């Protein structure tokens, strides 16, 4: 929620992360994710460093589960641009 507040864009919603890179098929961990407008995905990838996200219908989804909290400002700045 702090990243969304700092960026001034997006909303936090329930999401899921796949477990084990395929070693545990069908398993997932509940995790909050950030939903952004669809058009932001390419902008996030063009950022330095690139912010990897996924596409879900008409939204871009950012999962911060593996992002170190010290990098939250970098993600927020990329989201705001």
Jmol script that loads the backbone (N, CA, C; Angstrom):
load data "model"
ATOM      1  N   UNK A   1       0.814  -1.197   0.000  1.00  0.00           N
ATOM      2  CA  UNK A   1       0.000   0.000   0.000  1.00  0.00           C
ATOM      3  C   UNK A   1       0.856   1.259   0.000  1.00  0.00           C
ATOM      4  N   UNK A   2       2.029   1.191   0.609  1.00  0.00           N
ATOM      5  CA  UNK A   2       2.917   2.354   0.627  1.00  0.00           C
ATOM      6  C   UNK A   2       3.415   2.680  -0.778  1.00  0.00           C
ATOM      7  N   UNK A   3       3.661   1.650  -1.588  1.00  0.00           N
ATOM      8  CA  UNK A   3       4.122   1.871  -2.957  1.00  0.00           C
ATOM      9  C   UNK A   3       3.030   2.566  -3.767  1.00  0.00           C
ATOM     10  N   UNK A   4       1.794   2.118  -3.628  1.00  0.00           N
ATOM     11  CA  UNK A   4       0.664   2.736  -4.335  1.00  0.00           C
ATOM     12  C   UNK A   4       0.490   4.184  -3.880  1.00  0.00           C
ATOM     13  N   UNK A   5       0.585   4.430  -2.595  1.00  0.00           N
ATOM     14  CA  UNK A   5       0.444   5.790  -2.076  1.00  0.00           C
ATOM     15  C   UNK A   5       1.559   6.688  -2.608  1.00  0.00           C
ATOM     16  N   UNK A   6       2.787   6.183  -2.636  1.00  0.00           N
ATOM     17  CA  UNK A   6       3.916   6.979  -3.118  1.00  0.00           C
ATOM     18  C   UNK A   6       3.809   7.253  -4.616  1.00  0.00           C
ATOM     19  N   UNK A   7       3.289   6.277  -5.372  1.00  0.00           N
ATOM     20  CA  UNK A   7       3.183   6.429  -6.825  1.00  0.00           C
ATOM     21  C   UNK A   7       1.972   7.263  -7.223  1.00  0.00           C
ATOM     22  N   UNK A   8       0.941   7.241  -6.397  1.00  0.00           N
ATOM     23  CA  UNK A   8      -0.280   7.968  -6.728  1.00  0.00           C
ATOM     24  C   UNK A   8      -1.078   7.303  -7.840  1.00  0.00           C
ATOM     25  N   UNK A   9      -0.847   6.016  -8.063  1.00  0.00           N
ATOM     26  CA  UNK A   9      -1.551   5.271  -9.102  1.00  0.00           C
ATOM     27  C   UNK A   9      -1.657   3.814  -8.682  1.00  0.00           C
ATOM     28  N   UNK A  10      -2.724   3.152  -9.104  1.00  0.00           N
ATOM     29  CA  UNK A  10      -2.893   1.729  -8.837  1.00  0.00           C
ATOM     30  C   UNK A  10      -3.736   1.471  -7.612  1.00  0.00           C
ATOM     31  N   UNK A  11      -3.984   0.178  -7.396  1.00  0.00           N
ATOM     32  CA  UNK A  11      -4.711  -0.248  -6.203  1.00  0.00           C
ATOM     33  C   UNK A  11      -4.226  -1.621  -5.805  1.00  0.00           C
ATOM     34  N   UNK A  12      -4.236  -1.900  -4.504  1.00  0.00           N
ATOM     35  CA  UNK A  12      -3.809  -3.187  -3.977  1.00  0.00           C
ATOM     36  C   UNK A  12      -5.030  -4.118  -3.948  1.00  0.00           C
ATOM     37  N   UNK A  13      -4.853  -5.318  -4.518  1.00  0.00           N
ATOM     38  CA  UNK A  13      -5.918  -6.320  -4.555  1.00  0.00           C
ATOM     39  C   UNK A  13      -5.333  -7.682  -4.192  1.00  0.00           C
ATOM     40  N   UNK A  14      -6.179  -8.637  -3.800  1.00  0.00           N
ATOM     41  CA  UNK A  14      -5.677  -9.986  -3.535  1.00  0.00           C
ATOM     42  C   UNK A  14      -5.158 -10.630  -4.811  1.00  0.00           C
ATOM     43  N   UNK A  15      -4.082 -11.385  -4.678  1.00  0.00           N
ATOM     44  CA  UNK A  15      -3.503 -12.089  -5.817  1.00  0.00           C
ATOM     45  C   UNK A  15      -2.906 -13.406  -5.366  1.00  0.00           C
ATOM     46  N   UNK A  16      -2.172 -14.054  -6.254  1.00  0.00           N
ATOM     47  CA  UNK A  16      -1.530 -15.328  -5.923  1.00  0.00           C
ATOM     48  C   UNK A  16      -0.209 -15.422  -6.666  1.00  0.00           C
ATOM     49  N   UNK A  17       0.747 -16.096  -6.045  1.00  0.00           N
ATOM     50  CA  UNK A  17       2.053 -16.345  -6.658  1.00  0.00           C
ATOM     51  C   UNK A  17       2.227 -17.851  -6.785  1.00  0.00           C
ATOM     52  N   UNK A  18       2.710 -18.298  -7.932  1.00  0.00           N
ATOM     53  CA  UNK A  18       2.928 -19.723  -8.174  1.00  0.00           C
ATOM     54  C   UNK A  18       4.117 -20.195  -7.344  1.00  0.00           C
ATOM     55  N   UNK A  19       3.988 -21.372  -6.785  1.00  0.00           N
ATOM     56  CA  UNK A  19       5.016 -21.932  -5.904  1.00  0.00           C
ATOM     57  C   UNK A  19       5.995 -22.789  -6.687  1.00  0.00           C
ATOM     58  N   UNK A  20       7.275 -22.662  -6.411  1.00  0.00           N
ATOM     59  CA  UNK A  20       8.284 -23.612  -6.818  1.00  0.00           C
ATOM     60  C   UNK A  20       8.661 -23.688  -8.279  1.00  0.00           C
ATOM     61  N   UNK A  21       8.352 -22.697  -9.073  1.00  0.00           N
ATOM     62  CA  UNK A  21       8.762 -22.725 -10.477  1.00  0.00           C
ATOM     63  C   UNK A  21       8.332 -23.986 -11.206  1.00  0.00           C
ATOM     64  N   UNK A  22       7.174 -24.536 -10.859  1.00  0.00           N
ATOM     65  CA  UNK A  22       6.667 -25.728 -11.520  1.00  0.00           C
ATOM     66  C   UNK A  22       6.897 -27.017 -10.757  1.00  0.00           C
ATOM     67  N   UNK A  23       7.645 -26.971  -9.664  1.00  0.00           N
ATOM     68  CA  UNK A  23       7.903 -28.194  -8.912  1.00  0.00           C
ATOM     69  C   UNK A  23       6.701 -28.630  -8.069  1.00  0.00           C
ATOM     70  N   UNK A  24       5.756 -27.712  -7.871  1.00  0.00           N
ATOM     71  CA  UNK A  24       4.542 -28.016  -7.111  1.00  0.00           C
ATOM     72  C   UNK A  24       3.346 -27.565  -7.957  1.00  0.00           C
ATOM     73  N   UNK A  25       3.022 -28.303  -9.014  1.00  0.00           N
ATOM     74  CA  UNK A  25       1.957 -27.873  -9.934  1.00  0.00           C
ATOM     75  C   UNK A  25       0.635 -27.595  -9.227  1.00  0.00           C
ATOM     76  N   UNK A  26       0.021 -26.493  -9.605  1.00  0.00           N
ATOM     77  CA  UNK A  26      -1.281 -26.133  -9.057  1.00  0.00           C
ATOM     78  C   UNK A  26      -1.239 -25.467  -7.702  1.00  0.00           C
ATOM     79  N   UNK A  27      -0.056 -25.293  -7.118  1.00  0.00           N
ATOM     80  CA  UNK A  27       0.050 -24.658  -5.806  1.00  0.00           C
ATOM     81  C   UNK A  27       0.349 -23.173  -5.954  1.00  0.00           C
ATOM     82  N   UNK A  28      -0.238 -22.392  -5.059  1.00  0.00           N
ATOM     83  CA  UNK A  28      -0.023 -20.947  -5.088  1.00  0.00           C
ATOM     84  C   UNK A  28      -0.042 -20.404  -3.664  1.00  0.00           C
ATOM     85  N   UNK A  29       0.573 -19.243  -3.495  1.00  0.00           N
ATOM     86  CA  UNK A  29       0.598 -18.534  -2.220  1.00  0.00           C
ATOM     87  C   UNK A  29      -0.225 -17.265  -2.397  1.00  0.00           C
ATOM     88  N   UNK A  30      -1.184 -17.056  -1.500  1.00  0.00           N
ATOM     89  CA  UNK A  30      -1.943 -15.803  -1.535  1.00  0.00           C
ATOM     90  C   UNK A  30      -1.012 -14.646  -1.228  1.00  0.00           C
ATOM     91  N   UNK A  31      -1.114 -13.583  -2.009  1.00  0.00           N
ATOM     92  CA  UNK A  31      -0.263 -12.413  -1.832  1.00  0.00           C
ATOM     93  C   UNK A  31      -0.961 -11.187  -2.396  1.00  0.00           C
ATOM     94  N   UNK A  32      -0.805 -10.033  -1.766  1.00  0.00           N
ATOM     95  CA  UNK A  32      -1.372  -8.829  -2.366  1.00  0.00           C
ATOM     96  C   UNK A  32      -0.576  -8.433  -3.609  1.00  0.00           C
ATOM     97  N   UNK A  33      -1.269  -7.909  -4.607  1.00  0.00           N
ATOM     98  CA  UNK A  33      -0.627  -7.416  -5.825  1.00  0.00           C
ATOM     99  C   UNK A  33      -1.144  -6.010  -6.112  1.00  0.00           C
ATOM    100  N   UNK A  34      -0.446  -5.314  -6.991  1.00  0.00           N
ATOM    101  CA  UNK A  34      -0.856  -3.971  -7.390  1.00  0.00           C
ATOM    102  C   UNK A  34      -1.405  -4.046  -8.807  1.00  0.00           C
ATOM    103  N   UNK A  35      -2.632  -3.563  -8.992  1.00  0.00           N
ATOM    104  CA  UNK A  35      -3.227  -3.467 -10.319  1.00  0.00           C
ATOM    105  C   UNK A  35      -3.041  -2.055 -10.848  1.00  0.00           C
ATOM    106  N   UNK A  36      -2.597  -1.982 -12.110  1.00  0.00           N
ATOM    107  CA  UNK A  36      -2.367  -0.705 -12.787  1.00  0.00           C
ATOM    108  C   UNK A  36      -3.090  -0.714 -14.131  1.00  0.00           C
ATOM    109  N   UNK A  37      -3.318   0.451 -14.722  1.00  0.00           N
ATOM    110  CA  UNK A  37      -3.901   0.480 -16.060  1.00  0.00           C
ATOM    111  C   UNK A  37      -3.029  -0.306 -17.044  1.00  0.00           C
ATOM    112  N   UNK A  38      -3.646  -0.927 -18.015  1.00  0.00           N
ATOM    113  CA  UNK A  38      -2.974  -1.780 -19.014  1.00  0.00           C
ATOM    114  C   UNK A  38      -1.767  -1.101 -19.651  1.00  0.00           C
ATOM    115  N   UNK A  39      -1.854   0.160 -19.963  1.00  0.00           N
ATOM    116  CA  UNK A  39      -0.801   0.854 -20.708  1.00  0.00           C
ATOM    117  C   UNK A  39       0.516   0.957 -19.949  1.00  0.00           C
ATOM    118  N   UNK A  40       0.538   0.690 -18.663  1.00  0.00           N
ATOM    119  CA  UNK A  40       1.758   0.880 -17.873  1.00  0.00           C
ATOM    120  C   UNK A  40       2.769  -0.246 -18.016  1.00  0.00           C
ATOM    121  N   UNK A  41       2.386  -1.408 -18.537  1.00  0.00           N
ATOM    122  CA  UNK A  41       3.297  -2.548 -18.597  1.00  0.00           C
ATOM    123  C   UNK A  41       4.565  -2.233 -19.397  1.00  0.00           C
ATOM    124  N   UNK A  42       4.402  -1.676 -20.592  1.00  0.00           N
ATOM    125  CA  UNK A  42       5.569  -1.356 -21.419  1.00  0.00           C
ATOM    126  C   UNK A  42       6.443  -0.286 -20.775  1.00  0.00           C
ATOM    127  N   UNK A  43       5.823   0.668 -20.105  1.00  0.00           N
ATOM    128  CA  UNK A  43       6.589   1.716 -19.421  1.00  0.00           C
ATOM    129  C   UNK A  43       7.419   1.127 -18.287  1.00  0.00           C
ATOM    130  N   UNK A  44       6.854   0.176 -17.552  1.00  0.00           N
ATOM    131  CA  UNK A  44       7.587  -0.464 -16.458  1.00  0.00           C
ATOM    132  C   UNK A  44       8.772  -1.267 -16.990  1.00  0.00           C
ATOM    133  N   UNK A  45       8.572  -1.964 -18.098  1.00  0.00           N
ATOM    134  CA  UNK A  45       9.677  -2.738 -18.691  1.00  0.00           C
ATOM    135  C   UNK A  45      10.778  -1.840 -19.235  1.00  0.00           C
ATOM    136  N   UNK A  46      10.415  -0.637 -19.686  1.00  0.00           N
ATOM    137  CA  UNK A  46      11.402   0.297 -20.228  1.00  0.00           C
ATOM    138  C   UNK A  46      12.160   1.038 -19.123  1.00  0.00           C
ATOM    139  N   UNK A  47      11.694   0.916 -17.894  1.00  0.00           N
ATOM    140  CA  UNK A  47      12.336   1.591 -16.769  1.00  0.00           C
ATOM    141  C   UNK A  47      13.744   1.025 -16.555  1.00  0.00           C
ATOM    142  N   UNK A  48      14.609   1.797 -15.917  1.00  0.00           N
ATOM    143  CA  UNK A  48      15.942   1.330 -15.540  1.00  0.00           C
ATOM    144  C   UNK A  48      16.060   1.388 -14.033  1.00  0.00           C
ATOM    145  N   UNK A  49      16.019   0.297 -13.308  1.00  0.00           N
ATOM    146  CA  UNK A  49      15.942  -1.068 -13.794  1.00  0.00           C
ATOM    147  C   UNK A  49      14.526  -1.427 -14.258  1.00  0.00           C
ATOM    148  N   UNK A  50      14.407  -2.419 -15.143  1.00  0.00           N
ATOM    149  CA  UNK A  50      13.077  -2.824 -15.607  1.00  0.00           C
ATOM    150  C   UNK A  50      12.246  -3.392 -14.453  1.00  0.00           C
ATOM    151  N   UNK A  51      10.972  -3.081 -14.456  1.00  0.00           N
ATOM    152  CA  UNK A  51      10.039  -3.627 -13.472  1.00  0.00           C
ATOM    153  C   UNK A  51       9.207  -4.682 -14.201  1.00  0.00           C
ATOM    154  N   UNK A  52       9.336  -5.931 -13.792  1.00  0.00           N
ATOM    155  CA  UNK A  52       8.619  -7.026 -14.443  1.00  0.00           C
ATOM    156  C   UNK A  52       7.208  -7.101 -13.869  1.00  0.00           C
ATOM    157  N   UNK A  53       6.239  -7.199 -14.765  1.00  0.00           N
ATOM    158  CA  UNK A  53       4.846  -7.304 -14.369  1.00  0.00           C
ATOM    159  C   UNK A  53       4.159  -8.324 -15.264  1.00  0.00           C
ATOM    160  N   UNK A  54       2.908  -8.610 -14.958  1.00  0.00           N
ATOM    161  CA  UNK A  54       2.117  -9.504 -15.790  1.00  0.00           C
ATOM    162  C   UNK A  54       0.884  -8.771 -16.272  1.00  0.00           C
ATOM    163  N   UNK A  55       0.263  -9.356 -17.274  1.00  0.00           N
ATOM    164  CA  UNK A  55      -0.943  -8.776 -17.853  1.00  0.00           C
ATOM    165  C   UNK A  55      -2.131  -9.630 -17.458  1.00  0.00           C
ATOM    166  N   UNK A  56      -3.191  -9.002 -16.951  1.00  0.00           N
ATOM    167  CA  UNK A  56      -4.424  -9.711 -16.615  1.00  0.00           C
ATOM    168  C   UNK A  56      -5.580  -8.896 -17.161  1.00  0.00           C
ATOM    169  N   UNK A  57      -6.208  -9.395 -18.211  1.00  0.00           N
ATOM    170  CA  UNK A  57      -7.300  -8.686 -18.875  1.00  0.00           C
ATOM    171  C   UNK A  57      -6.831  -7.285 -19.260  1.00  0.00           C
ATOM    172  N   UNK A  58      -7.490  -6.254 -18.752  1.00  0.00           N
ATOM    173  CA  UNK A  58      -7.143  -4.876 -19.117  1.00  0.00           C
ATOM    174  C   UNK A  58      -6.263  -4.204 -18.071  1.00  0.00           C
ATOM    175  N   UNK A  59      -5.585  -4.999 -17.252  1.00  0.00           N
ATOM    176  CA  UNK A  59      -4.746  -4.407 -16.208  1.00  0.00           C
ATOM    177  C   UNK A  59      -3.336  -4.989 -16.236  1.00  0.00           C
ATOM    178  N   UNK A  60      -2.404  -4.216 -15.711  1.00  0.00           N
ATOM    179  CA  UNK A  60      -1.040  -4.658 -15.470  1.00  0.00           C
ATOM    180  C   UNK A  60      -0.958  -5.003 -13.991  1.00  0.00           C
ATOM    181  N   UNK A  61      -0.334  -6.128 -13.669  1.00  0.00           N
ATOM    182  CA  UNK A  61      -0.251  -6.591 -12.278  1.00  0.00           C
ATOM    183  C   UNK A  61       1.209  -6.635 -11.844  1.00  0.00           C
ATOM    184  N   UNK A  62       1.497  -5.955 -10.748  1.00  0.00           N
ATOM    185  CA  UNK A  62       2.840  -5.948 -10.165  1.00  0.00           C
ATOM    186  C   UNK A  62       2.776  -6.708  -8.841  1.00  0.00           C
ATOM    187  N   UNK A  63       3.607  -7.743  -8.714  1.00  0.00           N
ATOM    188  CA  UNK A  63       3.676  -8.521  -7.490  1.00  0.00           C
ATOM    189  C   UNK A  63       4.992  -8.180  -6.797  1.00  0.00           C
ATOM    190  N   UNK A  64       4.905  -7.601  -5.620  1.00  0.00           N
ATOM    191  CA  UNK A  64       6.100  -7.165  -4.884  1.00  0.00           C
ATOM    192  C   UNK A  64       6.643  -8.245  -3.952  1.00  0.00           C
ATOM    193  N   UNK A  65       6.138  -9.462  -4.047  1.00  0.00           N
ATOM    194  CA  UNK A  65       6.530 -10.531  -3.137  1.00  0.00           C
ATOM    195  C   UNK A  65       8.037 -10.761  -3.101  1.00  0.00           C
ATOM    196  N   UNK A  66       8.725 -10.601  -4.213  1.00  0.00           N
ATOM    197  CA  UNK A  66      10.168 -10.846  -4.234  1.00  0.00           C
ATOM    198  C   UNK A  66      10.990  -9.566  -4.363  1.00  0.00           C
ATOM    199  N   UNK A  67      10.339  -8.424  -4.140  1.00  0.00           N
ATOM    200  CA  UNK A  67      11.047  -7.141  -4.206  1.00  0.00           C
ATOM    201  C   UNK A  67      11.475  -6.747  -2.796  1.00  0.00           C
ATOM    202  N   UNK A  68      12.746  -6.475  -2.623  1.00  0.00           N
ATOM    203  CA  UNK A  68      13.248  -6.029  -1.328  1.00  0.00           C
ATOM    204  C   UNK A  68      12.600  -4.693  -0.980  1.00  0.00           C
ATOM    205  N   UNK A  69      12.124  -4.522   0.242  1.00  0.00           N
ATOM    206  CA  UNK A  69      11.485  -3.256   0.627  1.00  0.00           C
ATOM    207  C   UNK A  69      12.354  -2.022   0.373  1.00  0.00           C
ATOM    208  N   UNK A  70      13.669  -2.182   0.337  1.00  0.00           N
ATOM    209  CA  UNK A  70      14.533  -1.031   0.053  1.00  0.00           C
ATOM    210  C   UNK A  70      14.380  -0.559  -1.394  1.00  0.00           C
ATOM    211  N   UNK A  71      13.765  -1.372  -2.246  1.00  0.00           N
ATOM    212  CA  UNK A  71      13.537  -1.010  -3.648  1.00  0.00           C
ATOM    213  C   UNK A  71      12.129  -0.477  -3.905  1.00  0.00           C
ATOM    214  N   UNK A  72      11.321  -0.361  -2.861  1.00  0.00           N
ATOM    215  CA  UNK A  72       9.946   0.129  -3.034  1.00  0.00           C
ATOM    216  C   UNK A  72       9.902   1.494  -3.716  1.00  0.00           C
ATOM    217  N   UNK A  73      10.822   2.378  -3.366  1.00  0.00           N
ATOM    218  CA  UNK A  73      10.847   3.710  -3.959  1.00  0.00           C
ATOM    219  C   UNK A  73      11.124   3.649  -5.460  1.00  0.00           C
ATOM    220  N   UNK A  74      11.990   2.740  -5.875  1.00  0.00           N
ATOM    221  CA  UNK A  74      12.298   2.569  -7.306  1.00  0.00           C
ATOM    222  C   UNK A  74      11.039   2.136  -8.053  1.00  0.00           C
ATOM    223  N   UNK A  75      10.296   1.186  -7.476  1.00  0.00           N
ATOM    224  CA  UNK A  75       9.066   0.706  -8.103  1.00  0.00           C
ATOM    225  C   UNK A  75       8.022   1.811  -8.146  1.00  0.00           C
ATOM    226  N   UNK A  76       7.862   2.533  -7.050  1.00  0.00           N
ATOM    227  CA  UNK A  76       6.887   3.635  -7.007  1.00  0.00           C
ATOM    228  C   UNK A  76       7.204   4.719  -8.031  1.00  0.00           C
ATOM    229  N   UNK A  77       8.482   5.050  -8.169  1.00  0.00           N
ATOM    230  CA  UNK A  77       8.881   6.062  -9.151  1.00  0.00           C
ATOM    231  C   UNK A  77       8.573   5.602 -10.564  1.00  0.00           C
ATOM    232  N   UNK A  78       8.850   4.333 -10.860  1.00  0.00           N
ATOM    233  CA  UNK A  78       8.555   3.774 -12.181  1.00  0.00           C
ATOM    234  C   UNK A  78       7.050   3.776 -12.440  1.00  0.00           C
ATOM    235  N   UNK A  79       6.256   3.429 -11.441  1.00  0.00           N
ATOM    236  CA  UNK A  79       4.808   3.405 -11.601  1.00  0.00           C
ATOM    237  C   UNK A  79       4.262   4.817 -11.853  1.00  0.00           C
ATOM    238  N   UNK A  80       4.865   5.806 -11.245  1.00  0.00           N
ATOM    239  CA  UNK A  80       4.373   7.180 -11.358  1.00  0.00           C
ATOM    240  C   UNK A  80       4.735   7.821 -12.678  1.00  0.00           C
ATOM    241  N   UNK A  81       5.740   7.279 -13.388  1.00  0.00           N
ATOM    242  CA  UNK A  81       6.203   7.930 -14.628  1.00  0.00           C
ATOM    243  C   UNK A  81       5.328   7.609 -15.821  1.00  0.00           C
TER     244      UNK A  81
END
end "model"
wireframe off; spacefill off
backbone 0.3
color backbone group
